[in-house]
Amino acid sequence: MKEKLSPKSKKDIDKKKEQKIKGGKRFLYATPFISMILLVSSVYTFFSLLAGKTFLIGLDFKRLFLFRIDYLKESIAGGNGIPGWYSREFLGTPFWSNIQNFPLIPTRFVFYVMDTAHAYAIVVLISALLSAVFTYLYTRKCGLNPVASAASGWTFACSGFFASRIWVGHLSLIESFFSLPLLLWLTESFFSHKQGEKQSSIFFVAIVLSTFLISLSGHPQIPFYAIVTTVLYVLWKERSSRSYILLAGMASGILSSLVLWYPFIRLVLRSTRVLNLNPPENNIFFPYGRLKAFLLPWADGWTGLPSRGATDTFTKYPNNGFFWDTICYCGVMPLIMILLVALFYFFKKRMPGKKSLFFGLISIISIITAFPFTKIFYDKIPLTLFRSPSRQIYIVSFCIALGFGFSINYFLEIFGEKKIKKWAFALILIMLALHFYDLRKHDRYFVGVALHGRGLPCAELKSYLKDTVKDGRVAIDYPLFLEENRKYDDVGFFDSIVLASTYKSVLEMIGKDPSENLEELFSSTLKVDVLKKLCARVVVSSLERKDLPFVATIEEKFNVYEVPDSDPRVSFVSKERQDNQNSRVHYKRISGDKIEIEVDEKTDGFLKIVESYDTGWTSYIDGLKTPIEKLDGFMMKVNVPEGNHKVILEYKTPGAVEGAVMSVFGIVLFISILVYGRKKKII
């Protein structure tokens, strides 16, 4: 005979069943998210990377970012703070002003707490995971089921545009990749809460803070696309007092970023970006013929990818930049699914939803405005701030990822109420597995490892440079994979923003066309007289030179040469004799921003300082401020009276104070908007 359960026991059993059901649902909801995280990680990591035995390959990271991050860390460790001047390249160039050197985006701080070379792999993985997570959160907020949201997140994080940035080492683009889904998720979350609710205010503050940090990303192009798309999204969603106050808040976040942006704009206005130069090779407009790369990523071949083959087969276009800036593959499955949904809507004579329509239009506009015919409009703009409109495929890639998620969600909904639900779900899972295999295989070609993070170590070269260079410069080509590269001030450069006066003068010195648009200068190829004038004492090159004394060959491929009788960094020129008198001049580099010179002469004259002239430099003679003049178009000249004197040159970033004041105004504006919005119960 069965025992009768008491009402209390029945309640306990029902409660346990309910908890079990809820636990099962949470597990089912969490499984796609966890799977997405693990699958993203599987694309961008190796066991050897996790063990710290190898380093992730990033060409521009090694040639540009690694050197500058190390320079920053050395300056801070030496008690000199964030440097305003970067002495390592091209007779010196502004450091703080160049926003790529010191962005305030949180992922960059990973480099400051661990070894720079190892940190690259960590930052890539973090950026990929954040891109996936924020896309997942946004699509979930839009009502998509967990499977569809995870598919969207994984597809965007593993899009060809992101994966290809890893091999070429475009750190600034990688770091800011998650900007668009982050802003859209916060925007959707803000509007999902009623006016006056606490959560509404929290998301408002989060949007403003995110806009501020995204604005300070190292490369402004991706943040610009993300912010403009979000602004259009807000206006498309609704035009109300909430929309306008949200946009005002975002504007205050942008205004607050002028602490770095204002000095950067001032740098651009005195850089090669305002010179009348030939079009740069990396200003890529999306060729019509590359549209097939959305379906066939290797149809035109490849370049610079040893994992695909030793021979470059990308030969149909003018330069390799057309390959790297048009990689747009997001997989075949997303395009098939989007096409199927479009056909369903067409035959059922249904209009897509408001969000679908927005992202469909924005993707079409993004790709069309990147086509070559728009070049005539870009050419009319006197200032070059963004290059390569083909990078607008960043927006297109995001829209494809969203479309993929919306398509999966659509099919799961229409088949969810029918008997074939399980079969439909199984078919979706098979399709996702094929998509994972396809896109992961594509992406892994761009993920490679090396045994050395900073280059090949060479004790002999290290010792020779230490004994020979002293207070001079070197001429080591930036691509050479040597540990000592950029540990000494170099004559050459690799950058897209260079001081205009130094650029013009050096091009004239080496006999190049003044309209030539260079973003790199291989210093080892310079003539002997130019190397001497620019104070180079050692040349390291893969080329053979007969005009310089040979020293040694390193690793059987790098040749070391000595530059005899090179000019000193500082010399005294007498007004009476008009010749250099070096014996009584002592040069000492205190830091990147500070130079100390002791001079003892019997006549009046001036100091000739072979360092790039810039408005941020100030000189003091025995503590008294003294004017600095430009010499020979790019060097510095300081008039010095006879006698024994100590001359100090200090560099302060032009526009830093004014930018800080503007940022304070932006913060005040943000607080005012927040107080007003809370008072009126708009946010």
Secondary structure as GFF3:
##gff-version 3
##sequence-region A 1 683
A	DSSP	alpha_helix	7	44	.	.	.	ID=ss1
A	DSSP	alpha_helix	47	50	.	.	.	ID=ss2
A	DSSP	beta_strand	55	56	.	.	.	ID=ss3
A	DSSP	alpha_helix	59	60	.	.	.	ID=ss4
A	DSSP	pi_helix	61	65	.	.	.	ID=ss5
A	DSSP	alpha_helix	66	77	.	.	.	ID=ss6
A	DSSP	beta_strand	85	86	.	.	.	ID=ss7
A	DSSP	beta_strand	93	94	.	.	.	ID=ss8
A	DSSP	three_ten_helix	106	109	.	.	.	ID=ss9
A	DSSP	alpha_helix	110	113	.	.	.	ID=ss10
A	DSSP	alpha_helix	116	141	.	.	.	ID=ss11
A	DSSP	alpha_helix	146	157	.	.	.	ID=ss12
A	DSSP	alpha_helix	160	168	.	.	.	ID=ss13
A	DSSP	alpha_helix	171	175	.	.	.	ID=ss14
A	DSSP	alpha_helix	179	192	.	.	.	ID=ss15
A	DSSP	alpha_helix	198	215	.	.	.	ID=ss16
A	DSSP	alpha_helix	221	237	.	.	.	ID=ss17
A	DSSP	alpha_helix	241	256	.	.	.	ID=ss18
A	DSSP	alpha_helix	258	268	.	.	.	ID=ss19
A	DSSP	three_ten_helix	272	274	.	.	.	ID=ss20
A	DSSP	three_ten_helix	288	294	.	.	.	ID=ss21
A	DSSP	alpha_helix	321	324	.	.	.	ID=ss22
A	DSSP	alpha_helix	332	347	.	.	.	ID=ss23
A	DSSP	alpha_helix	354	368	.	.	.	ID=ss24
A	DSSP	three_ten_helix	372	374	.	.	.	ID=ss25
A	DSSP	alpha_helix	375	378	.	.	.	ID=ss26
A	DSSP	three_ten_helix	389	392	.	.	.	ID=ss27
A	DSSP	alpha_helix	393	416	.	.	.	ID=ss28
A	DSSP	alpha_helix	421	444	.	.	.	ID=ss29
A	DSSP	beta_strand	449	450	.	.	.	ID=ss30
A	DSSP	alpha_helix	459	468	.	.	.	ID=ss31
A	DSSP	beta_strand	473	476	.	.	.	ID=ss32
A	DSSP	beta_strand	493	494	.	.	.	ID=ss33
A	DSSP	alpha_helix	500	509	.	.	.	ID=ss34
A	DSSP	beta_strand	520	521	.	.	.	ID=ss35
A	DSSP	three_ten_helix	523	525	.	.	.	ID=ss36
A	DSSP	alpha_helix	528	533	.	.	.	ID=ss37
A	DSSP	beta_strand	536	541	.	.	.	ID=ss38
A	DSSP	beta_strand	550	554	.	.	.	ID=ss39
A	DSSP	beta_strand	558	562	.	.	.	ID=ss40
A	DSSP	beta_strand	570	574	.	.	.	ID=ss41
A	DSSP	beta_strand	580	581	.	.	.	ID=ss42
A	DSSP	beta_strand	585	591	.	.	.	ID=ss43
A	DSSP	beta_strand	594	601	.	.	.	ID=ss44
A	DSSP	beta_strand	605	609	.	.	.	ID=ss45
A	DSSP	beta_strand	617	621	.	.	.	ID=ss46
A	DSSP	beta_strand	624	626	.	.	.	ID=ss47
A	DSSP	beta_strand	629	631	.	.	.	ID=ss48
A	DSSP	beta_strand	635	640	.	.	.	ID=ss49
A	DSSP	beta_strand	643	651	.	.	.	ID=ss50
A	DSSP	alpha_helix	656	679	.	.	.	ID=ss51
###
